[in-house]
Amino acid sequence: MATEDLTGTDKFVDDLVATNPVATDSVSDGDEHIRGVKNVLKNTLPNVTAAVTATAADLNKTSSTFTGADGSAAGASGMVTAPVATDNTKFLKGDGTWATPAGGGGSSTLGGLTDVDTSAITLIDGAVLRYNGTASEWQNTNLGLSLTPTVTIPSTIYPSPTTVTITITNWSSYSSPAPWCEVENSSGTVVVAASAVTNNGDGTMTFTSPSTAATYTLKVKVQDFGDLVSSTVSTSMVVSESPSYEYRYFRIGSLGSTGSGYLAVVEFYTSAGFTGTYYPPAMTSNSQTIGGVTYALSGYTYNNTSYQLWKMTDTSGYDPTKTGAWMLGASATQKSDGWVFDLGTARDIVSARCKWYTYSTPNTYHSSPFTLYGSSNGSSWTSINTVTMGATNDGEYVDMLLG
């Protein structure tokens, strides 16, 4: 028999002889030859358990090497060159080489970048520096910072519930600004959060002052549309102790021509924020001794049967059915003299407020402006504060000391 030996596990396709079997071989030897061919195929393809659909071209790629493009000629597919151990963080480029990503793999500092020359950076005010990996260079993005705001604050600020209004004086220089503001104490703790600040849209922002007299830091910044947020402006904000006025007599006088002067509630307090003891206490007549102290009210009122002075001391709050004192029909002198409140003895008053009657037509029953006076003897008066009423202040409490 001329056929080759195809038995055993060490026989593969290259052991086959293309000319076997020859014509003189016995037909009875054919079964051995067929079994040998099967053995060779199973030895050569031991892991093929399904149909192989790869084309000859696909299979032939395994014998060629991947070739990268060079900028003028395209590359060719094939086996990729194996990366060495230190190429573990690199990537395969189109030119067929393993390369480090732009930025040298990243760094917390410019100086730590391995593929960037940072020795000749030109600093430009407001410029934003970024690295363009495609161009392999640092560039100015031309994204500017918003204009730094200039801010003014009131020269005198008292503790809560005082409303503080700050002004961005260069507001008109912005196109579409979004301002931000907060207040911190000396420890850096935020005591007025940005969420508690009202942007009035006209360059002013308002908020309620801190409750304690101290020196605070006001922080303001602005972001104009299309630009980065501005630098933060920090300004010292001094909140002073509320002033106190120690008098026995107080007078609401010099009543202005606006409205007919119908005063419903008057309250004088010994502490800031309309707290502490208030005077005069609730009275049922224009002169009354309460707790061993005699309180007295004087001044003009229209129809003193229905509109008694003492009803201004009503502690139940504003109630138009309980009325108050009304200057309807009063002379110029009577309006100038106004109403006098004798607190029986000198009182250290820190806050005071009043409320004018309101009806269906606003601004009909308040007098504006009006002035609060103090006196130790009821005849020599010291002006404390003049208040100009707002457009719709009827029926609202008005601060007589800080308003």
Summary of the structure (lengths in Angstrom):
residues: 403
radius of gyration: 46.9
end to end distance: 125.9
largest distance: 152.9
contacts: 1073
relative contact order: 0.09
helix: 13%
strand: 33%
